[in-house]
Amino acid sequence: MPEEEVPQVEESGGKKKKSKVSIMPIITSAIVAAAISYLILIFMAPRILSSNVANQEKSNPPGTTQLVQPREISAVLISPGSNETFPLKGADQVVVVDFLIFKVGSDACRAAIADKSHEIMDALSKIFFSKEKSELSTGAGIELLKRQIKEAANMITGFVGDKEPYGVINVYIRIKAFASTE
């Protein structure tokens, strides 16, 4: 055991006495204290950090929807290869749509599109019925169509005004063909 000699101290009788102090108990208690602190840190840190998450969840009562930072999520209305047909103006031609996919800003919008898909498909029929083949054969015509579809989907799902960034962000559509109904 390491022992340290303390300088000799004179007692009242003039005799010098050597006293020995052991530093081993001090080192041992320091190591034990450090080990206990480390274990407390390991076991308590996750609980403290997870309590912050639990407090945030408590601040949102169940049944309320909290909109978070917008992010892009895909919402498929017409699956690739479905080949949905819509009549064009005059009903003498139809357009064949291979797919229609929305990029949306929230899971809530994706769920609303799934819930209101029949209403959105009805709006698509109205939009296409107001178009002629020549309008859908140009880049500008396709961009106008995409904008109209986006606005209709956002109106139907309720993502307008301040909520618009959480609604439909972009529309991806592939027109496969035009066909005559004669």
C-alpha positions in Angstrom: 0.0 0.0 0.0 1.3 3.4 -0.8 1.9 5.3 2.3 3.1 8.8 2.5 5.3 10.0 5.3 4.2 13.2 6.9 6.9 15.5 8.2 7.8 15.0 11.8 5.8 17.0 14.3 7.2 18.0 17.6 5.0 17.2 20.6 4.9 19.3 23.7 7.5 17.1 25.4 10.1 17.9 22.7 9.9 14.4 21.1 9.5 14.1 17.4 6.8 11.7 16.3 6.3 10.3 12.8 2.7 9.9 11.6 1.7 7.9 8.6 -1.3 8.8 6.4 -2.7 6.2 4.0 -4.0 7.7 0.7 -5.5 4.4 -0.5 -9.0 5.0 1.1 -9.1 8.4 -0.6 -8.3 6.9 -4.1 -10.8 4.1 -3.5 -13.6 6.5 -2.6 -12.8 8.7 -5.6 -13.0 5.7 -7.9 -16.3 4.5 -6.4 -17.8 8.0 -6.7 -16.7 8.2 -10.3 -18.2 4.7 -11.1 -21.5 5.6 -9.5 -21.7 8.9 -11.3 -21.0 7.1 -14.6 -23.7 4.5 -14.0 -26.2 7.2 -13.0 -25.4 9.0 -16.2 -25.8 5.9 -18.4 -29.2 4.9 -16.9 -30.7 8.4 -16.3 -29.7 10.2 -19.5 -32.1 8.2 -21.8 -35.0 8.7 -19.3 -34.4 12.4 -19.2 -34.2 12.7 -23.0 -37.3 10.5 -23.5 -39.2 12.6 -21.0 -38.8 15.6 -23.3 -40.4 13.6 -26.2 -43.2 12.5 -23.9 -43.9 16.1 -22.8 -44.2 17.2 -26.4 -46.6 14.3 -27.1 -48.7 15.3 -24.0 -48.9 18.9 -25.3 -50.8 17.5 -28.3 -54.0 15.9 -27.0 -55.2 12.8 -28.8 -57.4 13.4 -31.8 -55.7 16.7 -32.7 -53.6 17.0 -35.8 -50.4 18.8 -35.6 -48.9 19.9 -38.9 -45.2 19.6 -39.0 -42.6 21.0 -41.4 -43.7 20.2 -44.9 -42.0 17.3 -46.6 -42.6 15.6 -49.9 -44.6 12.4 -49.8 -46.1 10.5 -52.8 -49.9 10.0 -53.0 -51.0 7.8 -55.9 -54.4 8.5 -57.4 -54.1 6.5 -60.6 -51.6 3.7 -60.4 -49.0 3.2 -63.2 -50.5 1.0 -65.9 -54.1 1.6 -64.9 -54.9 3.4 -68.2 -57.9 5.4 -67.0 -59.9 7.1 -69.8 -61.5 10.5 -69.6 -63.7 12.1 -72.2 -62.6 15.3 -73.8 -64.7 18.3 -74.9 -67.4 17.2 -77.3 -67.1 13.6 -76.1 -65.9 12.4 -79.5 -62.4 11.7 -78.1 -60.9 10.3 -74.9 -57.6 10.7 -73.2 -55.8 7.7 -71.7 -54.0 8.5 -68.5 -51.3 6.0 -67.6 -50.7 7.4 -64.1 -51.4 10.4 -61.8 -49.2 10.8 -58.8 -49.2 13.7 -56.3 -46.3 15.0 -54.3 -47.9 16.2 -51.0 -46.5 18.1 -48.0 -48.0 15.9 -45.2 -49.4 12.5 -44.3 -52.7 14.2 -43.6 -53.0 15.3 -47.2 -52.1 11.8 -48.4 -54.8 10.4 -46.2 -57.3 13.0 -47.4 -56.5 12.1 -51.0 -57.2 8.5 -50.3 -60.4 9.3 -48.5 -61.7 11.7 -51.2 -60.4 9.9 -54.3 -63.9 9.6 -55.8 -64.4 13.4 -55.5 -60.9 14.1 -57.0 -61.6 11.6 -59.9 -64.9 13.5 -60.5 -63.1 16.8 -60.6 -60.6 15.2 -63.1 -63.5 14.2 -65.4 -64.8 17.8 -65.3 -61.3 19.2 -66.1 -60.7 16.9 -69.0 -64.2 17.4 -70.3 -63.3 21.1 -70.7 -60.2 20.3 -72.7 -59.5 19.6 -76.4 -56.8 17.3 -77.7 -54.9 20.3 -79.1 -54.7 21.8 -75.6 -53.2 18.6 -74.1 -50.7 18.2 -76.9 -48.5 21.1 -75.9 -46.1 21.6 -72.9 -48.0 24.7 -71.8 -51.3 22.9 -72.0 -49.9 20.1 -69.8 -48.6 22.6 -67.3 -52.0 24.3 -67.1 -53.6 20.9 -66.7 -51.3 20.1 -63.8 -52.0 23.4 -62.1 -55.8 22.9 -62.4 -55.5 19.4 -61.0 -53.4 20.6 -58.1 -55.8 23.4 -57.3 -58.8 21.1 -57.5 -57.2 18.5 -55.2 -56.2 21.1 -52.7 -59.7 22.5 -52.7 -61.3 19.1 -52.2 -58.9 18.0 -49.4 -59.1 21.4 -47.7 -55.4 22.3 -48.0 -55.9 26.0 -49.1 -54.6 29.2 -47.7 -52.0 28.8 -44.9 -52.3 25.0 -45.1 -51.4 24.9 -48.8 -47.7 23.9 -48.2 -49.0 20.8 -46.5 -51.3 19.9 -49.5 -50.5 19.0 -53.1 -47.1 20.3 -54.0 -46.7 18.9 -57.5 -48.6 16.7 -60.0 -47.1 14.0 -62.1 -49.2 12.8 -64.9 -48.5 10.7 -68.0 -50.9 10.9 -70.9 -50.5 7.7 -72.8 -52.8 8.3 -75.8 -55.8 10.0 -77.3 -58.5 7.8 -78.9 -61.6 8.5 -80.9 -64.9 7.3 -79.6 -66.4 6.8 -83.1 
